[in-house]
Amino acid sequence: MTGRRVLAAALMSGLVGCGGGDTDTSDTAPAAPPEAAPAAPAATTFGMPDWMEVDAAAGTVVIDLVAGLTEDNNRWNFNGFHSGGGGITVPVGYTVTINMENLDGAMAHSVGVDEKSDTYPNVFSDVVPRFPGGVTADPTSMMDATMPGESEQITFVADTPGEYALICYVTGHAALGMWIDFNVSAEGEAGALM
């Protein structure tokens, strides 16, 4: 029993020395909870990114769109955005040129302007872009769409205001989030959510 008392005394001495013993807290205020981390800044702000150029005098918009820019969403993203994140707004009536570059080292991608939807099918059988000229070549093909390291350019007139989407038509890509908002503004707004 003596060994247990020595061990208990040693433990109590250690607890008191570390602040874990019996202390009088009647004269001290309770400890404040730790401060919460500051809120993260808003993930999206509307502005003019360096990958978008608007010429109001000419009525043109040029967009440099990179498929697979980041690791996000298995590289199935446009300029790092996917699943409706980000988004591009162009004025109605402007001629839009999209220069798409595929930096995904493993997969072909495409881009086209389609109706905005909460979900997209796994397989597209008949691709008809919302605006004539608004889709890359062979958009559904895993072998003939824009291959890794390749670039493609499309040009179309955004002649009807509304909410649309830029999507990848390669099997499964849009269904798994490879799409971003594309809006045509009747008020003449231009820019992107970043």
Disulfide bonds with the S-S distance in Angstrom:
none
